[in-house]
């Protein structure tokens, strides 16, 4: 194996690894934001149902 060829393979592997890492982080961020949005939506639904039932906050 020649020396420059080895470095080309190392650079390719590094790029592949960094692309996979950024993709994984983006997917993780999307899952996190999706979960937070679902939680916020459920909290709003619960608060709305309490307020329509008369159990909610008294003004």
C-alpha positions as CSV (number, residue, x, y, z in Angstrom):
1,X,0.0,0.0,0.0
2,X,1.5,3.3,-1.0
3,X,1.6,6.2,1.4
4,X,-0.7,8.7,-0.5
5,X,-3.3,6.0,-1.2
6,X,-3.5,5.3,2.6
7,X,-4.2,9.0,3.3
8,X,-6.9,9.2,0.7
9,X,-8.6,6.3,2.4
10,X,-8.3,7.9,5.8
11,X,-9.8,11.1,4.5
12,X,-12.6,9.3,2.8
13,X,-13.4,7.4,6.0
14,X,-13.2,10.6,8.0
15,X,-15.7,12.3,5.7
16,X,-18.0,9.3,5.8
17,X,-17.9,9.3,9.6
18,X,-18.5,13.0,9.9
19,X,-21.5,12.8,7.5
20,X,-22.9,9.9,9.5
21,X,-22.4,11.8,12.7
22,X,-24.1,15.0,11.5
23,X,-27.0,12.9,10.1
24,X,-27.4,11.2,13.4
25,X,-27.4,14.5,15.3
26,X,-30.0,15.9,12.9
27,X,-32.2,12.9,13.3
28,X,-31.7,13.1,17.1
29,X,-32.6,16.8,17.1
30,X,-35.8,16.1,15.0
31,X,-36.9,13.4,17.4
32,X,-36.3,15.6,20.4
33,X,-38.2,18.6,18.9
34,X,-41.0,16.3,17.8
35,X,-41.3,14.8,21.3
36,X,-41.3,18.3,22.8
37,X,-44.0,19.5,20.4
38,X,-46.2,16.5,21.2
39,X,-45.8,17.1,24.9
40,X,-46.7,20.8,24.5
41,X,-49.7,19.9,22.4
42,X,-50.9,17.3,24.9
43,X,-50.4,19.8,27.8
44,X,-52.5,22.4,25.8
45,X,-55.2,19.8,25.2
46,X,-55.3,18.9,28.9
47,X,-55.5,22.5,30.0
48,X,-58.2,23.2,27.4
49,X,-60.3,20.2,28.5
50,X,-60.0,21.3,32.2
51,X,-61.0,24.8,31.4
52,X,-64.1,23.6,29.4
53,X,-65.1,21.3,32.2
54,X,-64.9,24.1,34.8
55,X,-62.1,22.4,36.7
56,X,-59.4,24.8,35.4
57,X,-58.2,28.0,37.0
58,X,-60.7,30.4,38.6
59,X,-60.3,34.0,37.3
